[in-house]
Amino acid sequence: MRMRKKKWARPELEACPWAVLDSDACRGRWRALFPKDQPLHVELGCGKGVSTAEMAWSERNVNFVAVDISTDVLGVARRGIAARYGSEPVDNIRLAVKECSFISQAFSAEDRVERIYINFCNPWNQRDRQKKRRLTHPRQLMQYRDFLVDGGEIWFKTDDDSLFDDTVGYLQACGFRPRFLTRDLHASGFSPNYVSEHEAMFTAQGVKTKFLIAAKGPLAEKPDVLMRKKRPAPEMTTLCYIEQDGKYLLIHRNRRENDGNYGKWLGIGGHFERGESPEECVLREVREETGLALTEYASRGVVTFVMGDWVEYMYLFTASAFEGDLRPDCDEGDVQWVDKARLPELPMWPGDRIFLRLLDEGRPFFSLKLIYDDRGVAGAVLDGKPLDVGGGR
Ligand SMILES: C[S@@+](CC[C@H](N)C(=O)[O-])C[C@H]1O[C@@H](n2cnc3c(N)ncnc32)[C@H](O)[C@@H]1O
């Protein structure tokens, strides 16, 4: 349940010498904020600081930074801690306002944090994509690694079984080694245990406290869950239909069986070389594949091919004049002049028939998108408008 707004909380924190509202300003300097140089422990999502007050009071030889996103709860924590310390100076606690998703903005390796406490953080169990908001998600653990010393520990308590089980996996994936684990902290004999507000609440409901300690070990590579699936870069190509006496110069791709176009009849073209313009690419490809030098050619359109993750942008040209002699010995297939009337009977990609028709109709420069699935053309868009592909499959 959300806590009621506490108007007094922020002013009290602002006036408190052991509260830090701008945590980022202390990055790398937390140790210097304490009068005594002693081990530094950080509690994330400390809430009203019920266990924090007790723990810090009992462990005066440790410095604690208690972090929470909410000034309202930190205001309550401040009052609770002040009450616990009474007339004693609060010399080993700093309350820090920070959203833990960005915790590495506030802590660095220079802070040499020896232990992190995470108690009863929100389990974010409802949807899978919410899980990355968990304070124990690998996205978080990888940040903690940066400011925890080697061998530094995470102490984690929760009421939630699925968060606990997932956290065991998260820790392992992020190079943390288990040191202690129990599914019933209060029956385990582990001591000392400082009972937090939520721990007391769940215990009263009969829910057992799950608890573990894991230590930072070496990590060879980033955990899988954080790896973005790398999509292949779009391919960039040109294709040219050279026309003469009612015929197109085509290549019958019949050289290599592992050629994705094997058996098909295509115009002349290929992939861009680095830095080439579409014109430079098509002139080079035609020269390499046929030996001809185009003297009259036109840019007729751009075709966007999509099939799953694979994308290709193809610049389409026609040519009506050239110089040189045809060299039929292309290493990709036989290069032949083919009567346009014969095209329907030749094996071709169904999408090629669509743009060949547009070329034949003399359509001005066009943008055609062809969406393929494993049965053929599943959809087409011409100049931004859906195109009926009918028998395109
Ligand atoms: C369920 S309470 C637990 C409080 C306390 N640790 C306990 O055991 O009673 C969760 C606390 O985490 C804080 N919190 C939640 N998400 C946070 C985040 N991303 N960064 C910092 N604090 C967060 C909340 O404001 C809240 O005080």
The ligand as a Tripos MOL2 file, in Angstrom:
@<TRIPOS>MOLECULE
LIG
   27    29     1     0     0
SMALL
NO_CHARGES

@<TRIPOS>ATOM
      1 C1          8.3240   -3.3570    0.5550 C.3       1 LIG1
      2 S1          9.2630   -2.0400    1.1440 S.3       1 LIG1
      3 C2         10.4420   -2.8160    2.1810 C.3       1 LIG1
      4 C3         11.0060   -1.8660    3.1780 C.3       1 LIG1
      5 C4         11.9880   -2.4920    4.1420 C.3       1 LIG1
      6 N1         13.1780   -2.9360    3.4920 N.3       1 LIG1
      7 C5         11.3630   -3.6220    4.9110 C.2       1 LIG1
      8 O1         11.8160   -4.7560    4.7880 O.co2     1 LIG1
      9 O2         10.3900   -3.3660    5.6510 O.co2     1 LIG1
     10 C6         10.1800   -1.6080   -0.2650 C.3       1 LIG1
     11 C7         10.9130   -0.2970   -0.1470 C.3       1 LIG1
     12 O3         11.7440   -0.1580   -1.2650 O.3       1 LIG1
     13 C8         11.6410    1.1480   -1.7770 C.3       1 LIG1
     14 N2         11.8960    1.0440   -3.2190 N.ar      1 LIG1
     15 C9         11.1540    0.3890   -4.1360 C.ar      1 LIG1
     16 N3         11.7250    0.4820   -5.3530 N.ar      1 LIG1
     17 C10        12.8390    1.2010   -5.1790 C.ar      1 LIG1
     18 C11        13.8450    1.6490   -6.0540 C.ar      1 LIG1
     19 N4         13.7980    1.3630   -7.3600 N.pl3     1 LIG1
     20 N5         14.8480    2.3850   -5.5810 N.ar      1 LIG1
     21 C12        14.9030    2.6950   -4.2570 C.ar      1 LIG1
     22 N6         13.9760    2.2840   -3.3760 N.ar      1 LIG1
     23 C13        12.9700    1.5590   -3.8350 C.ar      1 LIG1
     24 C14        10.2480    1.5850   -1.4590 C.3       1 LIG1
     25 O4         10.1280    3.0020   -1.3840 O.3       1 LIG1
     26 C15        10.0160    0.9130   -0.1220 C.3       1 LIG1
     27 O5         10.3820    1.7590    0.9180 O.3       1 LIG1
@<TRIPOS>BOND
     1     1     2 1
     2     2     3 1
     3     2    10 1
     4     3     4 1
     5     4     5 1
     6     5     6 1
     7     5     7 1
     8     7     8 2
     9     7     9 1
    10    10    11 1
    11    11    12 1
    12    11    26 1
    13    12    13 1
    14    13    14 1
    15    13    24 1
    16    14    15 ar
    17    14    23 ar
    18    15    16 ar
    19    16    17 ar
    20    17    18 ar
    21    17    23 ar
    22    18    19 1
    23    18    20 ar
    24    20    21 ar
    25    21    22 ar
    26    22    23 ar
    27    24    25 1
    28    24    26 1
    29    26    27 1
@<TRIPOS>SUBSTRUCTURE
     1 LIG1         1 GROUP 0 **** ****
